[in-house]
């Protein structure tokens, strides 16, 4: 059973956990830049491989790499993870240089496989495939360096429990640290540079969009202002439609239509929205346009209520079919709405003007009405009157200055391919009078192409630098480590060589520090050889002296055992006398005191009324002193029994113990308002009954000396000083002068008058005795009128 469960726990469970961590990190999918993500799952795969072996690495690689199959729909990540774990695990039998092995895997297998898979099977763009292949290779080599670095650091820290054979060699440490100093900062710098380029480009796009928006807004305002001016001119010419003859109004409308050829229709409506003049006077079917009722149209109410010109949304004409734009101007006479004039224009000329602005700024411009319908657009894919929702099928990502990115939601393609179809966008209102929107857009593909090329060159250069650092580390470690390895072998064989008195063939080194170390070993070996014969002579003499001392120790042990037996008998006799003395005190002294107190009470109850006040006062003093003397006898007995109490240590839940003590002392607080705070109280190893006595005495003192405080506060807590836990009880009571702190823990020593606070002066002596028996210390900090704090420790063991 053991042979089956042990490998399961030592291999399968760690591999499962590390693989799950790798899957979770891949699922987080942290982005580096446009669609390029950092797959950190291989970090845990390499930890499993290096720490638990090839089988664990392959298992962890399968779990972590399955992310790409589950969420991306293709298994290339799973395949490269498994291939990396298998290749590196197999080659570790020949070389322990995991950085070199992983770099060889990616240069020879991993990067060509990813490039071919994406370009040939997934039909991705070649530049995209090259970027992803280089990024994945650098990413995984960086993860391998990080994993090796972490395991090396863990193996050389003082608390590591790995054996000498499991410690890394200096050669592997040097390679790991040299590659890490180049690869990790280099990769971070590449990402930083790409992000900085992205930020600069986004700022340029924002500036270009803002200037284009201003030009478009100015163009539209001038265009609308010109058209509305012609309509307003017609309102000043026709007068009141209710009184001016329709024939005259029709003539004026036709005259204005000829003067303004950009209008396809012009009309005049009275206050009831009935047309009194219309150009053309008949529609395409030959029906008269005069006399039509437009009161159901929303713009009639808008113009009537606001008495201001208005612009319609893009719509199909009611007279001639096709997208049209209507402009309305009210006829106001003496502040009263008398009707309105309408001009309908085609907007093909407006689209041409937008194209001029669009070409000069390399930006697509779209005008939307209040219904988000296309009024005009430089994008040939957007037809007039179609509803525009930029976020349909896209993910909206906001940038600074109201600029956003529209990224197609990823389907079968990966994130980077989705970003190739992404665009920048900006949506701005036209003005307060015309509730239209100016929507700008620009493709991101040209910018992404530059980012991809720069990133590919940077990752390729980083791979070259990684190879250079590995070769440099190999050369440096060979020159430095080989003499040290030889020195290690000679030092291991040095004891046998000293015995045989053989001269060791010491190595040579061209490095000053290593040469000095070898010379020191040579001198040490010579000194050891000279001293070896002396040690042999001393060893023989020491053996004789040890035999003599052994006989002396045996004789002394016999004498010591006899003296211990004698002292034990004397101690038992003394303890018996102490028990007899304690019984004598409890029996012989308590009985007279009870009688004395009883007679005093009888005198007060029976003869109190006839006794003079002075006699009554003396009787009260006799009774009080008798009670105090009984308390002194009880405390003295408690103090004497304390030394005979066996110290039985065990694990104690200090917090539960203190809460129990507070519940028992609740009766002392019934008619008082006391704020008691219990902080963190770590458990300890102590005698539970004696530890409880400490808190009982300290909390009783705190309750007693805060009696005069209306807002009494008591705090029980702990603090750490290194590995030592210090418990404390703090109050804001009467306190005491620290000049008398030396008497604080003596028997019958009191720092307050009996008239102020009752007590016998034994409680703190008991606390001091208990703490001392536990091997701890106790001290106090206080000030008159400011309360006191008692600190104590309990040495565990």
matplotlib code that plots the C-alpha trace (Angstrom):
import matplotlib.pyplot as plt

x = [0.0, 2.8, 4.6, 1.5, 0.4, 3.8, 4.6, 1.0, 1.4, 5.0, 4.4, 0.8, -0.6, 2.2, 1.9, -1.8, -1.6, 1.1, -0.7, -3.9, -1.9, -0.6, -4.1, -5.4, -2.6, -3.2, -6.9, -6.1, -4.4, -2.5, -2.1, 1.2, 0.0, -2.6, -3.7, -0.4, -0.7, 1.8, 1.4, 2.9, 1.5, 4.8, 6.5, 4.6, 5.2, 9.0, 8.8, 7.1, 9.7, 12.7, 11.4, 9.5, 10.8, 9.8, 6.5, 5.3, 6.4, 4.5, 1.4, 1.5, 2.1, -0.9, -3.2, -1.8, -1.6, -5.2, -6.2, -5.5, -7.5, -10.5, -10.6, -8.8, -10.1, -6.7, -4.1, -0.9, -0.3, -0.9, 1.5, 4.4, 4.0, 4.1, 7.0, 8.9, 8.4, 9.4, 12.4, 13.9, 13.1, 14.9, 17.9, 18.3, 19.8, 22.8, 23.1, 21.7, 21.9, 18.1, 18.4, 20.5, 18.2, 15.1, 16.6, 17.7, 14.2, 12.6, 15.2, 15.1, 11.6, 9.2, 9.5, 9.5, 6.5, 4.5, 5.4, 4.4, 1.3, -0.1, 0.9, 0.2, -2.7, -4.4, -3.6, -2.5, -0.6, 3.2, 4.3, 1.7, 2.8, 6.5, 5.7, 3.7, 6.3, 9.1, 7.0, 6.0, 9.6, 11.0, 8.0, 8.7, 12.5, 11.8, 9.5, 12.1, 14.7, 12.3, 11.5, 15.2, 16.0, 13.3, 14.3, 18.0, 17.2, 15.1, 17.8, 20.5, 18.5, 19.4, 16.0, 16.2, 16.2, 17.8, 20.8, 24.2, 23.6, 20.5, 22.2, 22.8, 26.2, 27.9, 27.9, 24.1, 23.7, 26.0, 24.2, 20.8, 21.7, 23.5, 20.6, 18.1, 20.0, 19.6, 16.3, 14.0, 15.0, 15.2, 11.7, 10.4, 12.1, 10.5, 7.1, 7.7, 8.9, 5.9, 3.5, 5.2, 4.8, 1.2, 0.6, 2.3, 0.2, -3.0, -2.1, -1.5, -4.8, -6.6, -5.1, -6.0, -9.5, -10.0, -8.8, -10.9, -14.0, -13.4, -13.2, -16.2, -18.2, -17.3, -18.1, -21.5, -22.4, -21.6, -23.5, -26.6, -26.3, -26.4, -29.4, -31.4, -30.6, -32.4, -35.4, -35.5, -35.4, -38.5, -40.3, -39.6, -40.9, -44.3, -45.7, -48.8, -50.0, -53.4, -53.9, -51.6, -53.2, -52.0, -51.1, -48.7, -47.1, -46.8, -45.0, -42.6, -41.8, -41.1, -38.9, -36.9, -36.6, -35.1, -32.7, -31.7, -31.2, -29.8, -33.3, -35.4, -38.6, -39.8, -43.2, -45.1, -47.4, -49.9, -50.2, -52.3, -49.5, -51.5, -49.5, -50.5, -47.7, -45.5, -42.8, -43.3, -47.0, -47.7, -46.1, -44.9, -48.5, -49.9, -51.6, -51.6, -49.1, -51.0, -53.5, -51.7, -51.9, -48.6, -49.8, -48.9, -45.3, -43.2, -41.3, -44.5, -44.7, -41.0, -41.0, -44.3, -43.1, -39.5, -40.1, -36.6, -35.3, -35.0, -33.4, -35.0, -33.5, -32.7, -35.9, -37.6, -39.6, -43.4, -43.6, -40.7, -39.1, -35.5, -33.4, -34.0, -33.2, -35.7, -35.0, -37.7, -38.0, -41.0, -43.0, -43.4, -45.3, -45.5, -44.2, -47.0, -46.5, -48.2, -46.8, -43.5, -41.4, -39.8, -36.8, -35.8, -32.3, -30.3, -27.1, -24.9, -23.0, -22.5, -20.9, -18.5, -17.3, -16.8, -14.6, -12.3, -11.8, -11.5, -8.8, -6.7, -6.8, -6.9, -10.1, -13.5, -16.3, -19.9, -22.8, -25.6, -29.0, -30.6, -31.9, -28.3, -29.2, -26.5, -26.9, -23.7, -20.5, -17.2, -17.3, -18.8, -20.0, -22.4, -25.6, -27.7, -30.5, -29.0, -28.8, -25.2, -24.2, -20.4, -20.4, -22.4, -20.1, -17.2, -15.7, -15.5, -12.3, -12.1, -8.9, -8.2, -10.0, -13.2, -11.3, -12.1, -11.0, -13.5, -12.1, -14.1, -15.1, -12.8, -14.4, -12.2, -9.4, -7.1, -6.9, -4.1, -6.0, -9.1, -7.0, -6.0, -9.6, -9.9, -10.2, -9.9, -13.1, -14.5, -18.1, -18.8, -22.0, -22.4, -23.8, -26.5, -29.0, -28.7, -28.6, -26.5, -23.3, -19.9, -18.4, -14.8, -13.0, -9.6, -8.2, -5.5, -3.9, -1.2, -0.1, -0.3, 2.0, 4.7, 4.2, 4.4, 7.6, 9.3, 8.3, 9.5, 12.9, 13.1, 12.2, 14.7, 17.4, 16.6, 16.9, 20.4, 21.4, 20.1, 22.3, 25.2, 24.7, 24.5, 27.8, 29.4, 28.3, 29.7, 33.1, 33.2, 32.1, 34.7, 37.5, 36.3, 34.6, 37.1, 39.8, 37.2, 35.8, 39.3, 39.9, 36.7, 37.8, 41.3, 39.8, 37.5, 40.5, 42.7, 42.1, 43.2, 46.2, 47.3, 47.2, 49.2, 51.4, 50.9, 51.5, 48.3, 48.5, 47.1, 45.4, 46.3, 44.0, 44.4, 41.9, 43.5, 40.9, 40.8, 44.6, 44.7, 42.1, 44.2, 47.4, 45.6, 44.5, 48.1, 49.4, 46.6, 47.3, 51.0, 50.2, 47.7, 50.4, 52.9, 50.3, 48.9, 51.7, 51.4, 47.7, 48.3, 50.6, 48.1, 45.4, 47.2, 47.8, 44.2, 42.9, 44.8, 43.5, 40.0, 40.2, 41.4, 38.7, 36.1, 37.0, 36.9, 33.4, 32.1, 33.3, 31.8, 28.5, 28.3, 28.9, 26.4, 23.7, 24.2, 24.0, 20.9, 19.2, 20.1, 18.9, 15.7, 14.9, 15.6, 13.3, 10.5, 10.9, 10.8, 7.7, 6.0, 6.8, 5.5, 2.2, 1.9, 2.7, 0.1, -2.6, -1.7, -2.2, -5.5, -6.9, -5.3, -5.4, -8.7, -10.7, -9.7, -10.3, -13.8, -14.5, -13.1, -15.2, -18.2, -18.0, -17.5, -20.7, -22.6, -21.5, -22.6, -26.0, -26.9, -25.3, -24.7, -27.5, -26.2, -22.5, -21.0, -20.0, -16.3, -16.8, -18.8, -16.0, -13.5, -15.7, -15.9, -12.1, -11.8, -14.1, -12.4, -8.9, -10.1, -11.5, -8.3, -6.2, -8.3, -7.7, -4.0, -3.9, -5.8, -3.5, -0.4, -1.7, -2.3, 1.2, 2.7, 0.7, 1.8, 5.4, 4.0, 1.6, 3.1, 3.8, 1.7, 2.3, 0.1, -1.2, -3.5, -6.1, -5.3, -8.2, -10.8, -9.2, -9.3, -13.0, -13.8, -12.1, -14.1, -17.3, -16.5, -15.7, -18.9, -20.5, -17.8, -18.9, -22.7, -23.2, -20.3, -19.6, -16.3, -15.1, -13.1, -11.1, -9.6, -7.1, -5.2, -4.0, -1.9, -2.0, 0.9, 2.3, 1.7, -0.1, -3.7, -4.7, -1.7, -2.0, -5.7, -4.6, -2.3, -5.2, -7.6, -5.2, -4.3, -7.9, -9.1, -6.5, -7.5, -11.2, -10.3, -8.1, -10.5, -13.3, -13.1, -13.2, -16.5, -15.1, -13.1, -11.2, -9.3, -7.4, -6.0, -3.7, -0.3, 2.6, 5.6, 9.2, 11.1, 9.7, 8.6, 4.9, 4.4, 0.9, -0.3, -3.2, -3.7, -6.1, -6.7, -7.1, -5.3, -1.8, 1.3, 4.7, 7.4, 9.9, 8.3, 8.0, 10.8, 8.4, 5.5, 6.0, 7.0, 4.7, 2.5, 3.9, 1.2, 1.5, -2.0, -3.6, -6.2, -8.7, -8.4, -8.2, -8.6, -6.1, -3.4, -0.4, -0.1, -1.8, 1.0, 3.5, 1.6, 1.6, 5.4, 5.9, 3.8, 5.6, 9.0, 8.1, 7.2, 10.6, 9.1, 9.4, 7.0, 7.2, 4.9, 4.6, 2.5, 2.1, 0.0, -3.5, -2.9, -3.3, -0.9, 0.1, 1.5, 3.6, 4.6, 5.9, 5.6, 8.6, 7.3, 8.9]
y = [0.0, 2.4, 1.8, 2.9, 5.9, 7.4, 8.0, 9.2, 11.9, 12.8, 13.1, 13.2, 15.7, 18.3, 17.9, 18.3, 21.4, 23.0, 22.2, 23.8, 26.9, 27.1, 26.7, 29.4, 31.8, 31.2, 31.7, 35.2, 35.8, 39.0, 41.2, 42.6, 44.7, 44.5, 40.9, 39.5, 37.9, 36.6, 32.8, 32.3, 28.8, 27.3, 28.7, 26.2, 23.4, 24.0, 24.1, 20.7, 19.3, 20.6, 19.7, 16.5, 15.0, 14.5, 12.7, 15.5, 18.1, 16.4, 16.0, 19.7, 20.7, 18.8, 20.5, 24.0, 23.7, 22.5, 26.2, 26.9, 24.0, 24.8, 28.6, 29.1, 26.1, 24.8, 22.6, 24.3, 25.6, 22.1, 20.6, 23.0, 22.7, 18.9, 19.0, 21.4, 19.2, 16.0, 17.4, 19.2, 16.3, 13.8, 16.0, 16.8, 13.3, 14.5, 18.1, 20.0, 23.3, 23.7, 27.2, 26.0, 23.0, 25.1, 27.6, 24.8, 23.4, 26.7, 27.5, 24.1, 22.8, 25.2, 28.4, 26.6, 24.5, 27.5, 29.5, 26.6, 25.7, 29.2, 30.1, 26.8, 25.3, 28.4, 30.5, 33.4, 36.3, 35.5, 38.6, 37.7, 34.1, 35.1, 37.6, 35.0, 32.3, 34.6, 35.9, 32.5, 31.3, 34.3, 34.1, 30.4, 30.8, 33.7, 31.5, 28.7, 31.2, 32.4, 28.9, 27.9, 31.1, 30.5, 27.0, 28.0, 30.7, 28.3, 25.7, 28.1, 29.9, 28.8, 27.1, 24.9, 21.2, 19.9, 17.6, 18.6, 16.4, 18.4, 21.8, 23.6, 23.9, 27.2, 26.8, 26.5, 29.4, 31.6, 30.7, 31.3, 34.6, 35.9, 34.9, 36.4, 39.7, 40.0, 38.2, 39.5, 43.2, 42.9, 41.5, 44.1, 46.9, 45.6, 45.6, 49.1, 50.5, 49.0, 50.4, 53.8, 53.7, 52.8, 55.7, 58.1, 56.8, 57.1, 60.7, 61.4, 59.8, 61.8, 65.1, 64.2, 63.3, 66.5, 68.7, 66.7, 67.1, 70.8, 71.1, 68.9, 70.9, 74.2, 72.8, 71.5, 74.7, 76.8, 74.5, 74.4, 78.1, 78.9, 76.7, 77.9, 81.5, 81.0, 79.5, 82.3, 84.8, 83.2, 83.7, 87.5, 87.7, 85.9, 87.7, 86.2, 83.0, 83.6, 87.0, 87.1, 85.6, 82.1, 83.0, 85.7, 83.3, 80.7, 83.2, 84.2, 80.5, 79.8, 82.9, 81.8, 78.2, 79.6, 81.7, 78.7, 75.7, 73.6, 73.1, 70.4, 71.6, 74.6, 75.2, 77.5, 76.2, 78.3, 78.1, 74.9, 73.2, 73.2, 74.1, 77.3, 77.2, 74.4, 74.2, 72.0, 72.5, 68.9, 65.6, 62.8, 61.4, 64.8, 65.4, 69.0, 69.6, 72.6, 72.1, 69.1, 68.8, 68.4, 68.8, 65.2, 65.8, 66.3, 69.3, 71.4, 71.2, 71.8, 75.0, 76.2, 75.7, 76.9, 79.6, 78.7, 77.1, 73.3, 70.5, 67.2, 63.7, 62.1, 60.6, 59.6, 62.4, 62.2, 63.9, 62.4, 59.3, 59.3, 60.4, 64.0, 66.6, 69.3, 72.7, 74.6, 78.3, 79.8, 82.8, 85.0, 88.2, 90.4, 87.4, 85.1, 81.9, 82.4, 79.4, 78.2, 77.7, 74.5, 73.8, 70.3, 69.6, 66.7, 65.9, 64.5, 67.7, 67.5, 64.0, 65.3, 68.1, 65.6, 63.5, 66.5, 66.8, 63.0, 62.7, 65.4, 63.8, 60.1, 59.7, 58.3, 60.8, 59.9, 62.3, 60.7, 62.3, 62.0, 58.5, 57.4, 57.2, 58.0, 61.5, 61.4, 59.4, 59.1, 55.3, 53.7, 50.8, 53.1, 53.9, 56.9, 56.3, 53.1, 52.8, 52.9, 50.9, 50.9, 48.4, 45.7, 42.7, 44.7, 45.3, 48.9, 50.1, 53.7, 55.8, 59.3, 62.3, 60.4, 58.3, 54.6, 51.4, 49.0, 45.5, 42.7, 40.0, 37.0, 34.0, 31.3, 33.9, 34.8, 38.1, 39.5, 38.7, 40.5, 43.5, 43.6, 44.5, 47.0, 50.7, 54.0, 56.0, 59.2, 60.3, 64.1, 66.1, 68.6, 71.5, 72.5, 73.5, 70.5, 67.2, 65.3, 63.4, 63.5, 60.0, 59.5, 56.3, 55.2, 51.7, 50.4, 48.0, 50.4, 51.2, 47.5, 46.6, 48.9, 47.6, 44.0, 44.5, 46.3, 43.7, 40.8, 42.5, 43.1, 39.5, 38.1, 40.3, 39.2, 35.5, 36.3, 38.0, 35.0, 32.7, 35.1, 35.2, 31.3, 31.0, 33.7, 32.0, 28.7, 30.2, 32.2, 29.2, 26.9, 29.3, 29.9, 26.6, 24.0, 24.8, 24.9, 21.5, 20.1, 21.7, 20.2, 16.7, 17.1, 18.4, 15.4, 13.1, 15.2, 13.1, 9.9, 11.6, 12.9, 9.5, 8.1, 11.2, 11.8, 15.2, 16.4, 17.6, 21.1, 22.8, 26.2, 29.1, 32.4, 34.1, 35.9, 35.0, 31.3, 31.1, 32.6, 30.0, 27.1, 28.5, 28.7, 25.1, 24.1, 25.8, 24.3, 20.8, 21.3, 22.5, 19.7, 17.2, 18.6, 18.5, 15.1, 13.2, 15.4, 14.7, 11.0, 11.3, 13.6, 11.1, 8.3, 10.5, 11.6, 8.0, 7.3, 10.5, 9.7, 6.3, 8.1, 10.7, 8.0, 6.3, 9.7, 10.4, 7.0, 7.6, 11.1, 9.8, 7.4, 10.2, 12.5, 9.8, 9.4, 13.1, 13.4, 10.7, 12.5, 15.9, 14.3, 12.9, 16.3, 18.0, 15.6, 16.1, 19.9, 19.6, 17.6, 20.3, 22.9, 21.0, 20.8, 24.5, 25.4, 23.2, 24.8, 28.3, 27.4, 25.7, 27.4, 31.0, 30.9, 29.7, 32.6, 35.1, 33.7, 34.0, 37.5, 38.6, 36.9, 38.6, 41.9, 41.4, 40.3, 43.5, 45.6, 43.9, 43.5, 46.5, 48.8, 51.3, 51.8, 52.0, 55.4, 56.2, 55.9, 52.3, 51.5, 52.8, 50.6, 47.6, 48.3, 48.6, 45.3, 43.6, 45.1, 44.2, 40.6, 40.3, 41.7, 39.3, 36.3, 37.4, 37.7, 34.2, 32.9, 34.7, 33.4, 29.9, 30.3, 31.7, 28.8, 26.1, 27.7, 26.3, 22.8, 22.9, 20.6, 22.4, 20.5, 22.3, 21.8, 23.8, 26.5, 28.5, 31.8, 33.7, 31.3, 31.3, 35.1, 35.2, 32.6, 34.8, 37.8, 35.9, 35.0, 38.6, 39.9, 40.3, 42.8, 45.0, 44.9, 48.4, 49.9, 50.9, 49.2, 49.0, 45.8, 45.1, 41.7, 41.8, 38.9, 36.4, 33.6, 30.2, 29.1, 26.1, 26.5, 25.2, 26.1, 26.6, 28.8, 30.8, 31.4, 32.6, 35.2, 36.7, 36.5, 38.5, 41.1, 41.6, 41.8, 44.5, 46.4, 46.3, 47.5, 50.4, 51.7, 51.9, 55.7, 56.1, 56.9, 55.8, 52.8, 51.0, 47.7, 46.1, 42.6, 41.8, 40.7, 41.9, 40.2, 40.8, 38.6, 35.1, 35.9, 36.6, 39.3, 39.3, 42.5, 43.8, 47.6, 49.9, 53.6, 53.4, 55.1, 53.9, 54.3, 55.9, 53.9, 54.9, 52.2, 49.6, 47.5, 46.7, 45.8, 42.0, 41.5, 39.7, 42.1, 45.1, 47.6, 51.0, 52.3, 53.0, 50.5, 53.4, 53.9, 50.3, 47.1, 44.3, 42.2, 42.7, 39.0, 38.9, 40.3, 38.2, 35.1, 36.3, 36.9, 33.4, 31.7, 33.6, 32.8, 29.1, 29.2, 30.7, 34.0, 37.6, 40.3, 44.0, 47.0, 50.5, 53.1, 56.7, 58.2, 58.9, 57.5, 53.8, 50.8, 48.1, 44.7, 42.8, 39.1, 36.3, 32.5, 30.6, 27.6, 24.2]
z = [0.0, 0.8, -2.4, -4.3, -2.3, -1.8, -5.5, -6.0, -3.3, -4.3, -8.1, -9.1, -6.6, -7.1, -10.9, -10.7, -8.5, -10.6, -13.9, -12.4, -11.5, -15.0, -16.5, -14.1, -15.1, -18.8, -18.2, -16.7, -20.1, -19.2, -22.3, -23.4, -26.4, -29.2, -29.0, -27.8, -24.5, -21.9, -21.3, -17.9, -17.5, -18.7, -15.5, -13.4, -16.0, -15.7, -11.9, -12.0, -14.4, -12.5, -9.0, -9.6, -12.9, -16.5, -15.7, -13.5, -16.1, -18.9, -16.7, -15.7, -19.3, -20.5, -17.9, -18.5, -22.3, -22.6, -22.2, -25.8, -27.0, -24.7, -25.2, -28.6, -30.4, -31.5, -29.7, -30.7, -27.1, -25.7, -28.2, -27.6, -23.8, -24.0, -26.4, -24.3, -21.1, -22.9, -24.7, -21.8, -19.4, -21.7, -22.3, -18.6, -18.4, -20.4, -19.2, -16.2, -18.1, -18.4, -19.9, -22.8, -23.3, -23.4, -25.7, -28.1, -28.0, -29.0, -31.7, -33.3, -32.6, -30.9, -33.0, -36.4, -35.3, -34.1, -37.3, -39.6, -37.7, -37.7, -41.3, -43.0, -41.0, -39.5, -42.6, -40.5, -42.0, -42.2, -40.2, -37.5, -37.4, -37.1, -34.3, -32.3, -32.8, -31.6, -28.7, -27.5, -27.7, -25.7, -23.3, -22.5, -22.3, -19.8, -17.8, -17.7, -16.5, -13.8, -12.7, -12.5, -10.7, -8.1, -7.5, -7.2, -4.7, -2.7, -2.7, -1.4, 1.3, 4.9, 5.7, 2.6, 3.6, 0.3, 0.5, -0.9, -4.0, -4.7, -4.6, -7.9, -9.3, -9.7, -13.5, -13.5, -11.1, -13.3, -16.5, -14.9, -13.4, -16.6, -18.8, -16.3, -16.2, -20.0, -20.8, -18.1, -18.3, -22.1, -22.4, -20.0, -22.0, -25.2, -23.7, -22.3, -25.6, -27.5, -24.9, -25.2, -29.0, -28.5, -26.2, -28.6, -31.5, -29.5, -28.7, -32.4, -33.3, -30.6, -31.9, -35.5, -34.5, -32.5, -35.4, -37.9, -35.6, -35.4, -39.2, -39.7, -37.2, -38.8, -42.2, -41.1, -39.2, -42.3, -44.5, -42.3, -41.6, -45.3, -45.9, -42.9, -43.9, -47.2, -45.5, -43.0, -45.9, -47.3, -43.9, -44.1, -47.6, -47.4, -44.4, -42.5, -44.3, -42.8, -44.5, -47.6, -50.7, -51.5, -55.0, -53.9, -51.4, -54.1, -56.4, -53.6, -52.9, -56.6, -56.7, -53.7, -55.1, -58.3, -56.2, -54.1, -56.5, -53.7, -52.4, -54.1, -52.5, -50.7, -49.0, -46.7, -44.0, -41.9, -38.1, -38.5, -40.5, -43.7, -46.8, -48.5, -51.1, -52.4, -55.0, -57.0, -56.8, -57.8, -56.8, -59.2, -59.5, -60.5, -57.2, -55.8, -52.9, -51.7, -48.9, -47.4, -43.6, -41.9, -38.3, -37.5, -38.2, -35.1, -36.4, -36.6, -32.8, -32.3, -34.4, -32.9, -29.3, -29.6, -32.3, -33.5, -36.8, -36.7, -38.7, -39.3, -39.2, -42.5, -43.9, -47.2, -48.8, -48.8, -52.2, -54.1, -52.7, -51.6, -48.6, -47.9, -45.2, -44.2, -42.6, -40.9, -40.0, -38.0, -39.2, -36.1, -36.2, -33.1, -31.1, -32.3, -34.3, -37.7, -39.6, -40.9, -44.1, -45.1, -47.4, -48.4, -49.7, -51.1, -49.2, -51.9, -52.0, -48.2, -48.5, -51.2, -48.8, -46.0, -48.4, -48.8, -45.1, -44.8, -47.4, -45.9, -42.5, -43.4, -41.3, -42.2, -41.3, -40.7, -39.7, -37.7, -36.8, -33.5, -34.3, -35.1, -38.8, -41.3, -42.8, -44.8, -44.7, -46.5, -45.8, -48.9, -46.8, -44.8, -46.7, -45.9, -43.4, -42.1, -38.4, -37.1, -34.0, -33.9, -31.0, -32.9, -33.0, -31.5, -28.1, -27.1, -25.4, -24.3, -24.5, -23.4, -24.9, -25.9, -28.4, -28.4, -30.1, -31.8, -31.8, -33.5, -31.0, -31.5, -33.2, -34.6, -35.1, -32.3, -30.6, -32.7, -35.9, -34.5, -33.8, -37.4, -38.2, -35.3, -35.7, -33.7, -33.3, -31.8, -31.4, -30.8, -30.9, -33.7, -31.6, -29.1, -31.8, -34.1, -32.1, -34.6, -34.0, -35.8, -35.9, -36.9, -37.6, -38.7, -39.3, -36.8, -39.3, -40.6, -37.0, -36.0, -38.9, -37.6, -34.0, -35.2, -37.2, -34.3, -31.9, -34.1, -34.6, -30.8, -29.9, -32.5, -31.1, -27.6, -28.6, -30.1, -26.8, -24.9, -26.8, -26.4, -22.6, -22.4, -24.4, -22.2, -19.0, -20.3, -21.0, -17.8, -15.6, -17.3, -16.4, -12.9, -11.8, -13.1, -10.6, -7.8, -8.8, -8.8, -5.4, -4.1, -5.2, -3.6, -0.3, -0.2, -0.6, 1.8, 5.0, 3.3, 1.7, 5.1, 6.6, 3.7, 3.7, 0.0, -1.7, -3.5, -7.2, -6.6, -9.7, -11.2, -11.9, -13.8, -11.5, -8.5, -5.9, -7.0, -7.1, -3.6, -2.4, -3.9, -2.2, 1.1, 0.8, -0.1, 3.1, 5.2, 3.9, 4.8, 8.3, 8.8, 7.7, 10.3, 13.0, 12.2, 13.9, 17.0, 17.0, 17.0, 20.1, 21.8, 21.0, 22.8, 25.8, 25.7, 25.8, 29.0, 30.6, 29.6, 31.3, 34.5, 34.3, 33.7, 37.0, 38.8, 37.3, 38.4, 42.0, 42.0, 40.7, 43.5, 46.1, 44.3, 44.4, 48.1, 48.7, 46.6, 48.6, 51.8, 50.5, 49.3, 52.7, 54.3, 51.8, 52.4, 56.2, 55.6, 53.5, 56.2, 58.8, 56.3, 55.9, 59.7, 60.1, 57.4, 59.1, 62.5, 61.0, 59.3, 62.4, 65.4, 64.2, 62.3, 65.3, 67.7, 64.9, 64.2, 68.0, 68.1, 65.1, 66.5, 70.0, 68.3, 66.2, 69.3, 71.2, 68.3, 67.8, 71.5, 73.2, 70.3, 71.3, 74.8, 73.9, 73.3, 69.7, 70.6, 71.8, 68.7, 66.5, 68.4, 67.9, 64.1, 64.0, 65.9, 63.5, 60.4, 61.6, 62.4, 58.9, 57.4, 59.5, 58.3, 54.7, 55.5, 56.9, 53.8, 51.4, 53.3, 53.1, 49.4, 48.9, 50.9, 49.0, 45.7, 46.0, 46.6, 43.7, 40.9, 37.7, 35.0, 31.7, 28.7, 25.7, 26.9, 24.9, 26.6, 25.0, 26.3, 29.7, 30.0, 28.8, 31.5, 34.2, 33.0, 33.2, 36.9, 37.8, 36.2, 39.6, 40.6, 37.7, 38.1, 39.4, 37.4, 33.8, 32.8, 29.2, 28.9, 25.7, 24.9, 22.1, 20.4, 23.0, 21.4, 23.0, 25.2, 27.1, 30.8, 33.9, 33.2, 36.9, 37.7, 34.5, 35.4, 38.8, 37.2, 35.2, 38.1, 40.4, 37.7, 36.5, 40.2, 40.9, 37.7, 38.7, 42.2, 41.3, 38.6, 41.1, 41.2, 37.4, 35.8, 32.4, 33.6, 30.9, 31.1, 28.2, 28.0, 25.1, 23.9, 21.8, 20.3, 20.9, 18.5, 19.1, 22.7, 23.4, 26.1, 27.7, 29.4, 31.5, 31.4, 33.3, 33.7, 37.4, 40.3, 39.3, 41.5, 41.7, 39.8, 42.5, 44.7, 42.0, 43.7, 46.5, 44.2, 44.1, 47.8, 50.3, 52.3, 50.4, 49.5, 47.7, 48.7, 52.1, 53.4, 53.7, 49.9, 48.6, 50.5, 50.1, 51.8, 49.5, 48.6, 45.2, 43.1, 45.1, 44.0, 40.4, 40.6, 42.1, 39.3, 36.5, 37.9, 38.2, 34.5, 33.7, 32.7, 33.8, 35.0, 35.2, 35.6, 34.1, 35.9, 36.9, 39.7, 38.5, 35.0, 35.5, 35.4, 33.0, 34.0, 31.4, 31.9, 29.8, 30.1, 28.8, 26.8, 27.3]

ax = plt.figure().add_subplot(projection="3d")
ax.plot(x, y, z, "-o")
ax.set_aspect("equal")
plt.show()
